[in-house]
C-alpha cells in the first residue's frame, strides 16, 4: 500500500458491509483480554471444563490473539441471529414424549455459513485497502469469543455465561475476523444489565451454575449431551428430562430474550421436523438414517452412538407408553455397551 487508508471511514464501511452480508451487528476491539484471561484460568483450575481438554490447550493463545495469529492488531466481532421463529420451546419441554433439541441445532451447521460470510467480508476489505493480514474464526479455534464480543460492544456476558444484548437477547452466533489494521475500536459494553435477576441460575435443571458467570460444565446438559464421551452420570439423568442435544433453559427464562428476533436465514430453519419429533421415533433411526438426516447439521457432533445414549435417557424420563417401551426394547442388544447401559437404566425406570 502506498497510502494509509482512512481508518475511521474503513471501520464504518466494514460495519456496513457486514450488515449487508447478514450479520445483525459488527464491532471492533483491540486485543487486550487480560481480565478475561484470569477468569478462564480460574475456571480451568477448578476443573469445570470436564473432558474439554481443548479449553486448556494452546497455552495463552486463547486470550492473546496476537500469539494465535502473529501481527493481529484488531478483532472484528460479528453476531448473527439464529432463532427460527416460534419453535414452542417451553411447550416442547413439557411434552415428555417429544425430543427437545437446542434451537441453534435445528437447521444447518452455522460454522460454514458464518465463516463464508466472514471470508466475503475479508475479501471486501482486501479489495478496498490491498494486502491484508487476516484470519476468520467461528467457534473453531482457541478464541475467547464472548470476551471479544463484550469488548467490541456487542453485549455483556450475563450470569448464564452467554453474551446478552439489550435489543436482541442471546439467541445469536458469534464470529471473529482477526486483522492487522489499527482500526479505531468501539467502546466496550461498560455495564451489565442482569441486575438482581437470577432466573437463569435458578432454572438450570442440573444446577450447573455455581455462581453468576460460573458454569460447572460437568453438570451442564449441553456438555453432557454433546461433549461427554462416556456414560452420563446416573444422578443427572433424571434431571435431563427430554433434552437430548443441548439445552436452552437459561435462555428461555432470560427477560432480555423477549427482544430476540426471528432469523431471516433460511438455513437456520428446522429440518426434518426436528422441532416436533417424538423420542421413540428418533430412537428408531438407523445409523444410515442418522447420517442422512443430520447431514450438514450440528447434530453430527454427537455421533450416532451418543445420539442413542441421549435419546435413551430421554425415553427413561418419558411416560411409560407402548411406543416408548417398544423403542427401548429394540435397542437392548445394541452392539454398543454405552447404549445398552442407558437403555437398561431407562427400562428400569419404567419398571419401578
VENCORCOR-V894373 format. One record per residue. N is the residue number from 1. RES is the residue in three letters. PHI is phi in whole degrees, 0 to 359 (* if undefined). OMEGA is omega in degrees with one decimal (999 if undefined). Layout:
N&RES&PHI&OMEGA + N&RES&PHI&OMEGA
This chain:
1&UNK&*&-179.0 + 2&UNK&272&179.6 + 3&UNK&230&178.6 + 4&UNK&284&179.4 + 5&UNK&290&174.2 + 6&UNK&286&-171.1 + 7&UNK&295&176.5 + 8&UNK&299&178.7 + 9&UNK&294&179.1 + 10&UNK&294&178.9 + 11&UNK&300&177.5 + 12&UNK&297&-179.6 + 13&UNK&294&179.6 + 14&UNK&301&179.5 + 15&UNK&292&178.0 + 16&UNK&292&178.3 + 17&UNK&296&179.9 + 18&UNK&298&179.3 + 19&UNK&293&177.0 + 20&UNK&293&179.2 + 21&UNK&273&175.3 + 22&UNK&106&175.5 + 23&UNK&277&-179.1 + 24&UNK&283&-179.4 + 25&UNK&204&178.6 + 26&UNK&225&177.5 + 27&UNK&226&-178.5 + 28&UNK&232&-179.5 + 29&UNK&223&173.8 + 30&UNK&278&-171.8 + 31&UNK&246&178.7 + 32&UNK&272&-179.2 + 33&UNK&243&-173.7 + 34&UNK&304&-178.7 + 35&UNK&298&-178.6 + 36&UNK&286&178.5 + 37&UNK&299&-179.8 + 38&UNK&292&177.6 + 39&UNK&300&178.5 + 40&UNK&297&-178.0 + 41&UNK&296&177.8 + 42&UNK&297&179.8 + 43&UNK&295&178.8 + 44&UNK&294&-179.2 + 45&UNK&299&179.4 + 46&UNK&281&179.7 + 47&UNK&78&-175.7 + 48&UNK&290&-178.6 + 49&UNK&277&177.2 + 50&UNK&59&-178.6 + 51&UNK&275&-177.5 + 52&UNK&280&-176.7 + 53&UNK&297&179.7 + 54&UNK&297&177.6 + 55&UNK&289&-179.7 + 56&UNK&262&-179.0 + 57&UNK&282&173.6 + 58&UNK&73&177.2 + 59&UNK&59&-177.8 + 60&UNK&260&-179.7 + 61&UNK&298&-177.9 + 62&UNK&299&-177.1 + 63&UNK&254&178.6 + 64&UNK&230&-174.2 + 65&UNK&307&-177.8 + 66&UNK&289&175.0 + 67&UNK&277&176.8 + 68&UNK&286&177.8 + 69&UNK&231&-178.0 + 70&UNK&306&179.6 + 71&UNK&97&-178.8 + 72&UNK&296&177.8 + 73&UNK&244&-178.1 + 74&UNK&220&173.7 + 75&UNK&236&173.3 + 76&UNK&270&-177.5 + 77&UNK&254&-177.3 + 78&UNK&231&172.4 + 79&UNK&227&179.6 + 80&UNK&224&-179.9 + 81&UNK&295&-179.6 + 82&UNK&232&-174.1 + 83&UNK&296&-175.7 + 84&UNK&275&177.2 + 85&UNK&68&-177.7 + 86&UNK&273&177.9 + 87&UNK&258&171.2 + 88&UNK&51&-174.3 + 89&UNK&298&-178.6 + 90&UNK&298&179.3 + 91&UNK&296&-178.7 + 92&UNK&294&178.7 + 93&UNK&295&-179.7 + 94&UNK&278&179.9 + 95&UNK&270&-167.4 + 96&UNK&292&176.6 + 97&UNK&269&179.1 + 98&UNK&263&177.8 + 99&UNK&271&174.8 + 100&UNK&258&176.4 + 101&UNK&243&178.7 + 102&UNK&309&-170.8 + 103&UNK&295&177.5 + 104&UNK&289&-173.0 + 105&UNK&260&-175.4 + 106&UNK&283&-177.4 + 107&UNK&253&179.8 + 108&UNK&284&179.0 + 109&UNK&299&-175.6 + 110&UNK&283&-172.9 + 111&UNK&304&-176.5 + 112&UNK&293&-177.7 + 113&UNK&298&-176.9 + 114&UNK&290&179.1 + 115&UNK&297&178.2 + 116&UNK&297&179.3 + 117&UNK&293&177.9 + 118&UNK&295&177.0 + 119&UNK&296&177.4 + 120&UNK&296&176.9 + 121&UNK&294&177.8 + 122&UNK&298&178.7 + 123&UNK&299&-179.5 + 124&UNK&292&178.1 + 125&UNK&293&178.8 + 126&UNK&300&179.5 + 127&UNK&298&-177.4 + 128&UNK&274&-171.6 + 129&UNK&244&-177.9 + 130&UNK&93&-175.7 + 131&UNK&306&-176.0 + 132&UNK&217&172.2 + 133&UNK&270&-177.0 + 134&UNK&205&173.0 + 135&UNK&201&-177.8 + 136&UNK&259&178.9 + 137&UNK&226&173.8 + 138&UNK&219&178.9 + 139&UNK&50&-171.1 + 140&UNK&229&-177.6 + 141&UNK&204&179.5 + 142&UNK&290&-179.8 + 143&UNK&231&174.9 + 144&UNK&278&-172.9 + 145&UNK&303&-175.5 + 146&UNK&290&176.7 + 147&UNK&296&178.6 + 148&UNK&298&-179.0 + 149&UNK&298&179.0 + 150&UNK&296&-179.8 + 151&UNK&293&-179.8 + 152&UNK&275&175.4 + 153&UNK&86&-178.3 + 154&UNK&279&-179.9 + 155&UNK&159&177.0 + 156&UNK&236&177.9 + 157&UNK&278&-175.0 + 158&UNK&282&179.8 + 159&UNK&296&178.2 + 160&UNK&272&177.8 + 161&UNK&72&178.4 + 162&UNK&262&175.9 + 163&UNK&283&179.5 + 164&UNK&248&-179.5 + 165&UNK&234&-174.7 + 166&UNK&297&-178.4 + 167&UNK&257&-173.2 + 168&UNK&222&-179.4 + 169&UNK&70&-176.4 + 170&UNK&223&-178.2 + 171&UNK&277&177.9 + 172&UNK&210&175.7 + 173&UNK&268&176.6 + 174&UNK&242&175.1 + 175&UNK&211&-176.2 + 176&UNK&222&173.0 + 177&UNK&235&176.7 + 178&UNK&279&-179.4 + 179&UNK&226&179.4 + 180&UNK&257&176.7 + 181&UNK&257&179.3 + 182&UNK&280&-178.2 + 183&UNK&295&173.2 + 184&UNK&296&-175.7 + 185&UNK&263&176.6 + 186&UNK&272&177.7 + 187&UNK&294&178.8 + 188&UNK&290&173.9 + 189&UNK&295&-170.6 + 190&UNK&282&-176.6 + 191&UNK&228&173.2 + 192&UNK&263&-175.2 + 193&UNK&235&175.4 + 194&UNK&274&179.6 + 195&UNK&59&-179.1 + 196&UNK&269&-179.7 + 197&UNK&296&177.1 + 198&UNK&228&-175.9 + 199&UNK&303&-177.5 + 200&UNK&293&-179.6 + 201&UNK&292&-175.6 + 202&UNK&283&-173.1 + 203&UNK&279&-172.9 + 204&UNK&309&-174.6 + 205&UNK&300&-176.8 + 206&UNK&252&-179.4 + 207&UNK&52&-176.9 + 208&UNK&281&-179.6 + 209&UNK&273&177.4 + 210&UNK&268&177.7 + 211&UNK&170&177.2 + 212&UNK&303&179.9 + 213&UNK&62&179.2 + 214&UNK&230&-177.8 + 215&UNK&251&172.1 + 216&UNK&272&-173.8 + 217&UNK&302&-177.0 + 218&UNK&296&177.2 + 219&UNK&251&-176.1 + 220&UNK&282&-177.2 + 221&UNK&295&176.4 + 222&UNK&298&177.5 + 223&UNK&294&-176.1 + 224&UNK&297&-175.8 + 225&UNK&268&-174.7 + 226&UNK&240&-173.3 + 227&UNK&270&-175.8 + 228&UNK&294&-175.8 + 229&UNK&267&-176.0 + 230&UNK&262&-179.5 + 231&UNK&294&173.8 + 232&UNK&281&-179.7 + 233&UNK&309&-174.9 + 234&UNK&303&-177.7 + 235&UNK&297&-177.3 + 236&UNK&269&-175.3 + 237&UNK&303&-179.5 + 238&UNK&296&-177.5 + 239&UNK&280&-175.0 + 240&UNK&279&179.5 + 241&UNK&58&-178.7 + 242&UNK&256&-179.3 + 243&UNK&278&-172.9 + 244&UNK&248&174.9 + 245&UNK&204&-179.6 + 246&UNK&78&-176.7 + 247&UNK&203&-179.8 + 248&UNK&241&-171.0 + 249&UNK&306&-176.2 + 250&UNK&288&174.2 + 251&UNK&267&-178.0 + 252&UNK&302&-176.0 + 253&UNK&272&-177.6 + 254&UNK&292&-179.1 + 255&UNK&302&-177.7 + 256&UNK&290&-179.4 + 257&UNK&282&170.2 + 258&UNK&291&177.5 + 259&UNK&263&179.3 + 260&UNK&295&-177.8 + 261&UNK&248&178.3 + 262&UNK&298&179.4 + 263&UNK&287&174.5 + 264&UNK&257&-179.5 + 265&UNK&275&-178.9 + 266&UNK&298&-179.5 + 267&UNK&294&-180.0 + 268&UNK&267&177.5 + 269&UNK&289&-178.8 + 270&UNK&301&178.8 + 271&UNK&246&174.8 + 272&UNK&55&177.4 + 273&UNK&63&-174.0 + 274&UNK&288&175.3 + 275&UNK&272&-177.0 + 276&UNK&204&-175.3 + 277&UNK&243&-179.5 + 278&UNK&280&178.4 + 279&UNK&303&-177.1 + 280&UNK&298&-179.5 + 281&UNK&293&179.9 + 282&UNK&293&-178.6 + 283&UNK&293&179.9 + 284&UNK&274&178.4 + 285&UNK&301&169.6 + 286&UNK&284&178.6 + 287&UNK&297&177.8 + 288&UNK&297&178.1 + 289&UNK&295&178.2 + 290&UNK&300&-178.2 + 291&UNK&294&-179.3 + 292&UNK&290&-173.1 + 293&UNK&276&175.8 + 294&UNK&249&178.3 + 295&UNK&300&-178.6 + 296&UNK&72&-176.6 + 297&UNK&246&174.4 + 298&UNK&299&-178.4 + 299&UNK&299&179.2 + 300&UNK&300&-175.4 + 301&UNK&298&-180.0 + 302&UNK&287&-175.1 + 303&UNK&81&-173.4 + 304&UNK&295&-176.7 + 305&UNK&298&-179.4 + 306&UNK&286&172.9 + 307&UNK&301&178.3 + 308&UNK&293&177.0 + 309&UNK&304&-177.9 + 310&UNK&295&179.7 + 311&UNK&294&177.8 + 312&UNK&299&177.0 + 313&UNK&297&177.9 + 314&UNK&300&179.1 + 315&UNK&293&176.5 + 316&UNK&294&179.4 + 317&UNK&264&-177.4 + 318&UNK&275&175.2 + 319&UNK&299&-179.2 + 320&UNK&279&179.3 + 321&UNK&251&180.0 + 322&UNK&300&179.0 + 323&UNK&301&-179.6 + 324&UNK&293&-178.7 + 325&UNK&295&179.2 + 326&UNK&297&-179.3 + 327&UNK&296&179.5 + 328&UNK&294&179.3 + 329&UNK&298&179.2 + 330&UNK&297&-175.7 + 331&UNK&252&-176.5 + 332&UNK&298&-178.1 + 333&UNK&252&-180.0 + 334&UNK&300&-179.2 + 335&UNK&301&-177.4 + 336&UNK&275&176.1 + 337&UNK&296&179.1 + 338&UNK&297&179.4 + 339&UNK&293&-178.4 + 340&UNK&301&-179.8 + 341&UNK&301&-177.0 + 342&UNK&285&175.4 + 343&UNK&295&180.0 + 344&UNK&296&175.9 + 345&UNK&301&-179.7 + 346&UNK&296&179.5 + 347&UNK&295&176.9 + 348&UNK&297&178.5 + 349&UNK&298&-177.9 + 350&UNK&279&177.0 + 351&UNK&280&-174.3 + 352&UNK&278&999
